[in-house]
Amino acid sequence: MCVQRCPKCNEDDLHYLGDNCTGEIEDWGCPKCDTCYEVDVDINRHFETMREVVVWVLKHGLQIAKNVIHQ
């Protein structure tokens, strides 16, 4: 996934590596110069469209299913 050039080597193929801080920061990496970057993320919550869900779990907290309750 390419969204920006590497500021160090100008490579145009940065790779998404994951997120941290509950999605408020993403980690991106440059495969050419092996540099990692943290990118701030803006989160917009739309509580006017929230819906109730039911989550079933196995032992040890592993999630196995999530169903939306239609109203």
Secondary structure as the mmCIF struct_conf table of DSSP 4:
data_model
#
loop_
_struct_conf.conf_type_id
_struct_conf.id
_struct_conf.beg_label_comp_id
_struct_conf.beg_label_asym_id
_struct_conf.beg_label_seq_id
_struct_conf.end_label_comp_id
_struct_conf.end_label_asym_id
_struct_conf.end_label_seq_id
BEND BEND1 GLN A 4 GLN A 4
TURN_TY1_P TURN_TY1_P1 PRO A 7 CYS A 9
BEND BEND2 ASP A 12 ASP A 12
STRN STRN1 HIS A 15 ASN A 20
HELX_RH_3T_P HELX_RH_3T_P1 CYS A 21 GLY A 23
TURN_TY1_P TURN_TY1_P2 GLU A 24 GLU A 24
STRN STRN2 ILE A 25 CYS A 30
TURN_TY1_P TURN_TY1_P3 PRO A 31 ASP A 34
STRN STRN3 THR A 35 ASP A 40
HELX_RH_3T_P HELX_RH_3T_P2 PHE A 47 THR A 49
STRN STRN4 VAL A 53 VAL A 57
HELX_RH_3T_P HELX_RH_3T_P3 LYS A 59 GLY A 61
STRN STRN5 GLN A 63 VAL A 68
#
